[in-house]
Amino acid sequence: MRHQVAGYKLGRSVGQRNALRKTMINQLFTHERIQTTHAKALAIRGEAEKLITLARNSSKGTDIDKVNARRLAAARLGDADVVKKLFDDLGPRFANRNGGYTRILKLRPRLGDAAEMVQLELVEE
């Protein structure tokens, strides 16, 4: 039975999954679009949207709330430049949007193993 088993294993150990997730979310926020497999895109999409919501909502809080939100994001991302871009550029960009910050576009299958490829990108406003 698979009761209360959520998430994608992606054929990796826990440490490898966490490193992959962190790297892919950093690349998504840096370049604003990445090309990856469908399973990996679905695995990181939810957390990326939660981080954007955190950045978006922190602008309405007090100074302590802003610092705490940046610390939470830094703990998940690990890169100060990406955290700065998240809170200074991406959070205000999606201030009037109530979710749905990412889009998945299907591409052709990968030539080597015919894996379903997608482009995960941030929605433009």
N, C-alpha and C positions, 0 to 999 in steps of 0.2 A: 504494500500500500504506500502511496505517495502523499500521505496526509502532511500538511504544513511543510512541504518541500518546495521552495521557491527559488527562482534564479536559473542561470545557465551555467553548466560546468565547463563547457567548451573544451573538454578533453584535457584539462590542466589541473595541477594541484592548487591548493588555496593561495599560496604565495604567488604562483605564476598568474592566476586569475586576477588577483589584486593589482599586480604590477601591470598587466595588460589593460585593465580597466582604467587605472590612473594615467597611463601613457596615452591611451586613446582619447580620454576626456580632455587631457591637456592639448593634444593635437587638434581636437575639434574646436576648442576655444581659441587656439592660436590661429588656425587657418580658416575657421568658420565652415569648413566642409572637409570630409574625409571619405575615401573610398575603401570599403571593407566588405566582409561577408555579412549576409543578412542576420545570422545568429549573433555575431559580435555587435552589430548595430543595435539589435533589440536588447542586448545585455547592458549596453552603456546608456541607452536613450533615457531611461527613467532617472538615473542618478544625475545625468547632465541637466535634465529639466529641473530637478530638485535644487541643484546648485544655482541655476539661473533664478529660480523663485526666491532662494535665500538672498541673493544679491539684490533682487528687485525689492523685496520687502524690507531690507535693512536700511534703505534710504529714508524710510518713514520713522525709524526708531531714534532713540537717544544715542549719544556718543558711545556709551557703554555697549548698547545693542549692536552698533556698527562694528566695534572692535571684536565683539564676540562672534559675529557673523563671519568676519574675515578670518578669525582663528579657526572656525569650523571648516571653512573652505580650504584654508591652508593645510589643515590636517588631512583632508581628502585628496588634495591635488599635489601638494608638496613643492610647488613652484611659485615663487613670489611674483614673478612677472605675469603669470597666467591669472593669479588671484587679483592683481591690480587691473588687468584688462577686464576680468569678469565684473568687478565692482564699479569700475570707472566707465566702461564702454557698454558691456552687454546688459547689465542691470538696468540702467536708464533707457536703453533702447527698447526694452520690452516692458516699460513701466505701465503702458496702457493695454497690455495683452494679458488675458487670464489663462495662461497655459498654452500648450501646443507650440513650443519654441523651436522644435526640430521637425525636419521633413525627411522621409526616406524615399528616395527615387531608385527604382530598379534599373540595373544595367544588364549588359549581356553576361552570360556565364563566363567564369574564368577559364582560360584556355587549358591550363595544366590539368585541373581536376574537375572542371565543370561546376565549381561551387557557385552558388547564387550570389552575385555581387550587387551591392547597393551603394548609393552615395548618400551619406548622412550629412545634412547641412542645417545650419541655423536659418530660420525663416527671416526674410528681409521685411522691414516695415518702412 
